[in-house]
């Protein structure tokens, strides 16, 4: 998940990956599915990423493909940018949540034409800097970036080298945070937790103890229901303000999340391809499933079944 953005285990272990630190980048030469793009076979391979919202998409899509359309579904762990190459080559058939990779889109959709757009997911993503709401209530002006240096000492940790800590998640996520800290002249150090799961663990521990923290985070995300957070206002986003990664000094945009399909699969994938193009749900839907996986410790399949059983009118439209 990123400005341009966000890796996971195969579906059988996706829940574990979302709860444990250190889920690394995939080696597609080892993990490419033998079923991907298999002409004529009723099989689909989905790219699944490490943040739990993306896992929720895949869980529900997989459940419906298997239990309503009779497909075999395989899932593959792959980082955001390598996923485009895997999709282009037919090693995966679909990416269900992309946060905006214009360079990859131009290369594969517009120039090579090996990938086609699969339509919007129905969810708008946004990355930002957040503090816990209990801290914002104590210090209302802390939610303006211009005042962050005033509070830098509150956020010092053993890892931040005497500066305030800005907590990021996985180093594989594309972020502008190091450039923002430098270009806005902030007395902060970006510290990576290592994964979404590790970052969540740290935030929940800080919140339990009512400690201050400043973190890179994103919506939609189920954690807001457990740890209320307030966004810090960065300089307003304007089209093109993030064009040069080294010179970024503006907020992250609000990004309608998109789906992409392998071009051959889009033509020959039959009911599965048509279904994935129509798959579209709300932020509330995604958060509902993500919460079941990450917080209630359900398997992705269990969470998907529970959601499917109670939202028939929503998913039946995807099959029409």
C-alpha positions as CSV (number, residue, x, y, z in Angstrom):
1,X,0.0,0.0,0.0
2,X,1.9,3.6,-0.8
3,X,1.3,6.9,-2.5
4,X,2.2,4.7,-5.5
5,X,1.8,1.6,-3.2
6,X,1.7,-1.6,-0.7
7,X,3.0,-8.2,0.0
8,X,1.6,-11.3,1.5
9,X,1.7,-15.0,2.0
10,X,-0.5,-17.4,0.1
11,X,-4.0,-17.3,1.4
12,X,-3.7,-20.2,3.7
13,X,-1.1,-18.2,5.7
14,X,-2.2,-14.7,5.0
15,X,-3.6,-14.1,8.4
16,X,-0.4,-15.2,10.0
17,X,1.6,-12.8,7.8
18,X,-0.7,-10.0,8.7
19,X,0.0,-10.6,12.4
20,X,3.7,-11.4,12.4
21,X,6.6,-9.1,11.5
22,X,9.1,-9.8,8.8
23,X,7.0,-11.0,5.9
24,X,9.6,-10.3,3.2
25,X,9.5,-9.8,-0.5
26,X,8.6,-12.7,-2.7
27,X,10.9,-14.5,-5.1
28,X,8.6,-14.9,-8.0
29,X,10.8,-17.6,-9.7
30,X,9.9,-19.8,-6.7
31,X,6.4,-18.7,-6.0
32,X,4.9,-18.3,-9.5
33,X,1.8,-20.5,-9.7
34,X,1.8,-23.3,-12.3
35,X,-1.9,-22.5,-12.7
36,X,-1.6,-18.9,-13.6
37,X,-2.9,-18.1,-17.1
38,X,-3.4,-21.8,-17.8
39,X,-5.4,-21.7,-21.0
40,X,-8.8,-23.3,-20.6
41,X,-8.4,-24.4,-17.0
42,X,-10.8,-23.1,-14.4
43,X,-8.0,-21.6,-12.3
44,X,-7.1,-18.1,-11.2
45,X,-4.0,-16.7,-9.6
46,X,-4.3,-13.6,-7.5
47,X,-1.5,-11.3,-6.2
48,X,-1.9,-10.8,-2.5
49,X,-0.1,-8.1,-0.6
50,X,1.0,-7.7,3.0
51,X,-1.5,-5.2,4.4
52,X,-4.6,-6.7,5.7
53,X,-7.0,-4.6,3.7
54,X,-5.6,-6.1,0.5
55,X,-5.8,-9.5,2.0
56,X,-9.5,-8.9,2.7
57,X,-10.1,-8.2,-1.0
58,X,-8.4,-11.4,-2.0
59,X,-10.1,-13.5,0.7
60,X,-13.6,-12.5,-0.5
61,X,-12.8,-12.8,-4.2
62,X,-11.2,-16.2,-3.6
63,X,-14.2,-17.4,-1.6
64,X,-16.7,-16.5,-4.3
65,X,-14.5,-17.8,-7.2
66,X,-14.2,-21.1,-5.4
67,X,-17.6,-21.5,-3.8
68,X,-19.9,-19.8,-6.3
69,X,-18.1,-20.1,-9.7
70,X,-16.2,-23.3,-9.2
71,X,-12.6,-22.1,-9.8
72,X,-9.4,-23.2,-8.3
73,X,-7.7,-20.1,-6.8
74,X,-4.0,-19.8,-6.1
75,X,-2.5,-16.8,-4.4
76,X,1.1,-15.5,-4.7
77,X,3.1,-13.2,-2.4
78,X,4.7,-10.4,-4.4
79,X,5.7,-6.8,-3.6
80,X,3.9,-3.9,-5.3
81,X,6.2,-3.0,-8.2
82,X,7.3,-6.6,-9.0
83,X,3.6,-7.5,-9.1
84,X,3.3,-5.5,-12.3
85,X,6.0,-7.6,-14.0
86,X,4.4,-10.8,-12.7
87,X,1.0,-9.7,-14.0
88,X,2.5,-8.7,-17.4
89,X,4.1,-12.1,-17.8
90,X,0.9,-14.0,-16.7
91,X,2.5,-15.3,-13.5
92,X,-0.5,-13.8,-11.8
93,X,-3.8,-13.0,-13.3
94,X,-5.0,-10.0,-11.3
95,X,-4.0,-7.3,-8.8
96,X,-7.0,-6.3,-6.7
97,X,-5.6,-3.2,-4.9
98,X,-3.1,-0.8,-6.5
99,X,-2.4,2.5,-4.9
100,X,-1.1,4.2,-8.1
101,X,2.0,3.3,-10.0
102,X,1.9,5.7,-13.1
103,X,5.3,4.5,-14.4
104,X,4.2,0.9,-14.4
105,X,0.8,1.7,-15.8
106,X,2.4,3.6,-18.7
107,X,4.9,0.7,-19.4
108,X,2.5,-2.2,-19.2
109,X,-1.0,-0.8,-19.9
110,X,-0.2,1.9,-22.5
111,X,3.0,0.8,-24.2
112,X,3.2,-3.0,-23.9
113,X,-0.5,-3.6,-23.6
114,X,0.1,-6.7,-21.5
115,X,-2.0,-5.4,-18.7
116,X,-5.5,-3.9,-18.8
117,X,-7.4,-1.8,-16.2
118,X,-9.8,-3.8,-14.2
119,X,-11.8,-0.9,-12.8
120,X,-12.0,0.8,-9.4
121,X,-12.1,-1.2,-6.2
122,X,-14.6,1.2,-4.7
123,X,-12.2,2.2,-2.0
124,X,-10.2,5.5,-1.8
125,X,-6.8,5.2,-0.1
126,X,-5.0,7.9,1.7
127,X,-1.6,8.0,3.3
128,X,-0.7,10.5,6.0
129,X,1.0,11.2,9.3
130,X,-1.1,10.5,12.4
131,X,-0.9,10.9,16.1
132,X,-3.2,9.2,18.6
133,X,-6.3,11.2,19.3
134,X,-5.6,11.3,23.0
135,X,-2.4,13.2,22.2
136,X,-4.2,15.6,19.8
137,X,-6.7,16.4,22.6
138,X,-3.9,17.2,25.0
139,X,-2.0,19.3,22.4
140,X,-4.4,20.5,19.7
141,X,-1.8,22.4,17.7
142,X,0.3,19.2,17.3
143,X,-1.9,18.3,14.3
144,X,-0.2,21.1,12.2
145,X,3.2,20.1,10.7
146,X,4.5,23.6,11.5
147,X,4.4,22.7,15.2
148,X,6.0,19.3,15.0
149,X,9.5,20.5,15.9
150,X,8.0,22.0,19.1
151,X,7.0,18.5,20.1
152,X,9.9,16.5,18.8
153,X,11.2,15.6,22.2
154,X,7.9,13.8,23.0
155,X,8.6,11.4,20.2
156,X,12.2,10.5,20.9
157,X,13.0,6.7,21.1
158,X,16.1,4.7,21.4
159,X,16.0,4.2,17.6
160,X,15.5,7.9,16.6
161,X,19.0,9.1,17.5
162,X,18.0,12.1,19.7
163,X,15.4,13.3,17.2
164,X,11.6,12.7,17.2
165,X,10.6,9.3,15.8
166,X,8.4,9.1,12.7
167,X,7.3,5.5,12.6
168,X,7.0,3.9,9.2
169,X,6.0,0.3,8.4
170,X,7.8,-1.9,5.8
171,X,10.8,-0.6,3.9
172,X,9.2,-2.1,0.8
173,X,6.4,0.4,0.9
174,X,6.9,3.5,-1.2
175,X,6.9,6.6,1.0
176,X,7.9,10.2,0.8
177,X,8.7,10.5,4.5
178,X,12.4,10.9,4.4
179,X,12.2,13.6,1.8
180,X,9.3,15.3,3.7
181,X,11.3,15.3,6.9
182,X,14.3,16.9,5.1
183,X,12.4,19.3,2.9
184,X,10.2,20.5,5.7
185,X,13.2,20.9,8.0
186,X,11.8,18.7,10.7
187,X,13.8,17.4,13.7
188,X,12.7,13.8,13.1
189,X,14.1,10.5,12.1
190,X,12.1,7.9,10.0
191,X,12.3,4.6,11.8
192,X,10.9,1.5,10.0
193,X,9.0,-1.0,12.1
194,X,9.6,-3.7,9.5
195,X,6.0,-4.6,8.5
196,X,2.4,-3.5,8.9
197,X,2.0,-6.1,11.7
198,X,5.0,-4.9,13.6
199,X,3.9,-1.3,13.2
200,X,0.4,-2.2,14.5
201,X,1.9,-4.0,17.5
202,X,4.0,-0.9,18.4
203,X,1.0,1.5,18.0
204,X,-1.2,-0.7,20.2
205,X,1.4,-0.9,22.9
206,X,1.9,2.9,22.8
207,X,-1.8,3.4,23.0
208,X,-2.2,1.0,25.9
209,X,0.3,3.0,27.8
210,X,-1.1,6.4,26.5
211,X,2.4,7.3,25.1
212,X,2.9,9.8,22.3
213,X,3.7,8.5,18.8
214,X,3.8,9.9,15.3
215,X,3.3,7.5,12.5
216,X,2.9,7.1,8.8
217,X,-0.4,5.4,8.4
218,X,-3.2,5.0,5.9
219,X,-6.9,4.7,5.3
220,X,-8.8,2.4,5.0
221,X,-7.5,0.5,8.0
222,X,-9.3,-1.4,10.7
223,X,-6.9,-0.2,13.5
224,X,-8.7,3.1,13.7
225,X,-11.6,1.3,15.4
226,X,-9.2,0.1,18.1
227,X,-6.8,3.1,18.3
228,X,-8.4,6.4,17.3
229,X,-5.9,8.6,15.5
230,X,-5.9,12.1,14.2
231,X,-4.2,13.2,11.0
232,X,-1.4,15.8,11.0
233,X,-1.9,18.4,8.4
234,X,1.0,18.5,5.9
235,X,1.3,21.2,3.2
236,X,-1.6,20.6,0.8
237,X,-1.3,18.2,-2.0
238,X,-1.4,19.7,-5.5
239,X,-1.1,17.8,-8.8
240,X,2.6,17.2,-9.6
241,X,3.9,18.3,-6.1
242,X,5.3,14.7,-5.7
243,X,6.7,14.4,-9.2
244,X,10.3,14.6,-8.0
245,X,10.7,12.2,-5.0
246,X,13.7,14.1,-3.7
247,X,11.8,17.4,-3.6
248,X,8.5,16.3,-2.1
249,X,7.2,18.8,0.4
250,X,3.5,18.2,0.3
251,X,0.8,15.8,1.7
252,X,-0.1,12.5,0.1
253,X,-3.0,12.5,-2.3
254,X,-6.3,10.7,-1.9
255,X,-6.1,7.8,-4.4
256,X,-9.1,5.8,-5.7
257,X,-7.7,2.2,-5.6
258,X,-7.6,0.3,-8.8
259,X,-7.6,-3.3,-10.1
260,X,-5.5,-4.6,-13.0
261,X,-5.8,-7.8,-15.0
262,X,-3.3,-9.6,-17.3
263,X,-4.5,-8.8,-20.8
264,X,-4.8,-12.4,-22.0
265,X,-6.7,-13.4,-18.8
266,X,-9.0,-10.4,-19.3
267,X,-9.9,-11.8,-22.8
268,X,-9.9,-15.5,-22.0
269,X,-10.7,-15.7,-18.3
270,X,-14.4,-16.1,-18.8
271,X,-16.6,-15.8,-15.7
272,X,-13.6,-15.2,-13.4
273,X,-12.4,-12.2,-15.4
274,X,-15.9,-10.7,-15.6
275,X,-16.4,-11.2,-11.9
276,X,-13.1,-9.6,-11.0
277,X,-13.9,-6.6,-13.1
278,X,-17.2,-6.2,-11.3
279,X,-15.8,-6.8,-7.9
280,X,-16.3,-3.4,-6.1
281,X,-17.1,-2.8,-2.5
282,X,-16.9,-0.1,0.1
283,X,-14.3,1.0,2.7
284,X,-16.7,-0.3,5.4
285,X,-16.9,-3.7,3.7
286,X,-13.1,-4.0,3.5
287,X,-12.6,-2.9,7.1
288,X,-15.3,-5.4,8.3
289,X,-13.3,-8.3,6.7
290,X,-9.9,-6.9,7.7
291,X,-11.0,-6.6,11.3
292,X,-12.1,-10.2,11.4
293,X,-8.8,-11.4,10.0
294,X,-6.4,-9.2,12.0
295,X,-8.2,-8.6,15.2
296,X,-10.6,-11.4,15.7
297,X,-8.0,-13.9,14.4
298,X,-10.3,-15.6,11.8
299,X,-8.6,-17.2,8.8
300,X,-9.2,-15.3,5.6
301,X,-11.5,-18.0,4.4
302,X,-13.6,-17.9,7.6
303,X,-13.8,-14.1,7.4
304,X,-14.8,-14.2,3.8
305,X,-17.5,-16.8,4.4
306,X,-19.0,-14.7,7.2
307,X,-19.0,-11.6,5.1
308,X,-20.4,-13.4,2.0
309,X,-23.2,-15.0,4.1
310,X,-24.4,-11.6,5.3
311,X,-23.9,-9.4,2.2
312,X,-25.6,-11.5,-0.5
313,X,-27.1,-8.5,-2.3
314,X,-23.7,-6.9,-2.7
315,X,-21.8,-9.8,-4.2
316,X,-24.6,-11.2,-6.3
317,X,-24.3,-8.1,-8.4
318,X,-20.7,-9.0,-9.2
319,X,-21.9,-12.3,-10.8
320,X,-24.6,-10.8,-13.0
